[in-house]
């Protein structure tokens, strides 16, 4: 199987598993929102968002640099990987210990502050899971991490269901979230041992070399953090937990969508790194175009479909009391394209070592985002937060495209995008026609029509399914398959 087809097949396998994982997460979310209601889910949103701020800062770019160092030619992959694990563990422990302390200075109730301390443990485990996943991404073998995610989510549903049945309350649910992360971490850790030995090392010169490469990414992550998470924190300072719950419900769906480009780039980043570090610009351009087409193929139906089904979707997922979240989702979904392409190009900017130039874009986005939140949230509640988020994401995306294209001279071609646009319009007309049908039937019919139209237009390769089956059965790519011409 050619490398491009192996990447595509791995992506489809990962997306398929992600769909199942997302369905399980939707069940969990529905149980939580119906049990906690707007006010309780607002408390849950604050307790889970607050420590995530510290967890994201603690990354300091080690995850992306780790993928590059384990992928690049002429590198000591084992030593680099172990150094990344050591640095990530140190920073995660330090920063996440600060989250409960910082919450003492915010006007939250005691239960929410205790919840922040509990979820800090969950974020620590998530940090380790992310680092262990590097080996699977580099080797294009994401099956074990995906299965670990599904197994842990099944446990999460069962655990939360039991807690709800016995009316256990808010804090026991958070402890169940922590146990869920423990299960996932153990599975991923055990599976990663087939590729590299896990060990903590002390190598200050290597640490400094990694930090020199990672600090622009880390600073970029902090700037990103400002406009991705601060909206919820600011909203919680001005309005009651019920409003945070309404916004949090819509934003949770938005966050699920945000994971798709990161998931895809995590799978393909190794190929981009290898081709760029070896000077193979032909393969790099080909990977770029294929990835761009995939992003277009994923983005267009998400925006069009969500716009038509947002309100009934929120009612089905979260309960009738969260129907207003559908209106917020209709706004947030407009920023999906910006997030998808901004994340895609942002990863490539790291590959071509232009992180420092992109810092200005993230800084502008952070300043603009905070200003917009402070200006719009007090008078317009979650409506202001949603529109400010969309505007900020668009600004950062355009800056990222400018940095990447001016550095590499690469611009996308739009032949496939035109056919994808036609397929999206066809799908949208069907959704209008099926507006009175049950939501599941309408969504499935629209997805089948969209996929079928793409297949007829030749956007989806006819032999891709065969490649996927061969990959699952363990067929390895040969040297001929890895040729840039395949």
Secondary structure, DSSP 4 states (H G I P E B T S, - for coil): --HHHHHHHHHHHHHHHHHHHHHHHHHHHHHHHHHHHHHHHHHHHHHHHHHHHHHHHHHTTHHHHHHHHHHSTT--HHHHHHHHHHHHHHHHHHHHHHHHHHHTTS---HHHHHHHHHHHHHHHHHHHHHHHTHHHHHTT--HHHHHHHHHHHHHHHHHHHHHHHTT--HHHHHHHHHHHHHHHHHHHHHHHTTTS-------HHHHHHHHHHHHHHHHHHHHHHHHHHHHHHHHHHHS-HHHHHHHHHHHHHHHHHHHHHHHHHHHHHHHHHHHHHTT-HHHHHHHHHHHHHHHHHHHHHHHHHHHHHHHHHHHHHH-GGGTHHHHHHHHHGGGHHHHHHHHHHHHHHHHTT-HHHHHHHHHHHHHHHHHHHHHHHHHHHHHHHHHHHHHHHHHHHHHHHHHHHHHH------HHHHHHHHHHHHHHHHHHHTTTS-HHHHHHHHHHHHHHHHHHTTSS-TTHHHHHHHHHTTPPPPTTTTSTT-
